[in-house]
């Protein structure tokens, strides 16, 4: 398997191009979804790669990452504590869109437009380079606050989609960092580390043709979630999990 540093070295030699009209100080957002599981022995290298991307190694692209733990690996004595059937369903929808015969882990999906095995560094380089050339609409998260009832308040704005396009607006709440000591299954005995672990993913609205979006949102947080270890990700995606039109991310803590 190609080492994790290989794709970073490749992109230092062949840097990501800027999207048309972008200023050098405004990196192009690229949404990277990793479908993973603690029950999958092939997944930890892909999890580590996602953590590398979250460290923002590219000057011309903002990597907005999501770790989505599927639940179909919850057998052989280990249940992934971060897994959800919601992410299994989301991955299945991608399988339909990409005309795949089956789902698999680890799977990386870039901007809803390309997919590949999460450990395939060459495929990642090509997908990132292509994604960086696609103009994106602007999204803005502001006024983030968690009230005593454990509800997140946030104001979200999104620019109008390109002419003739529509988009679904999503907000994800994710853990900045998470760890597990796995005691059974394919990763038994390993301590696993994750980044941007999605705990909730909510469709909050839609963008109609040539109309911007602005809304004050109230999003209940899962019980027991550590509120000092969160980030909020918002993105706009063409209907039926098509290509991503724009994305943004805001940390709620310094972790």
ABEGO torsion letter per residue (X at the ends): XBBAAAAAAAAAABBBBBBBGBBAABBBBBBBBBBBBAABAAAAAAAAAAAAAAAGABAABBBBBBBBBBAAABBGGBBBAABBAAAAAAAAAAAAAAGBABBBOBBBBBGGABBBBAABAAAAAAAAAAAAABBBBBBBBBGBBBBAAGBBBBBBBBBBBBBGBBBBBBBBBBBABBBBBBABEAABGBBBBBBGBBABBBBAEBBBBGBBBBBBBBBBBBBGBBAAABBBBBBBBBBGGBBBABBBBBBABAX
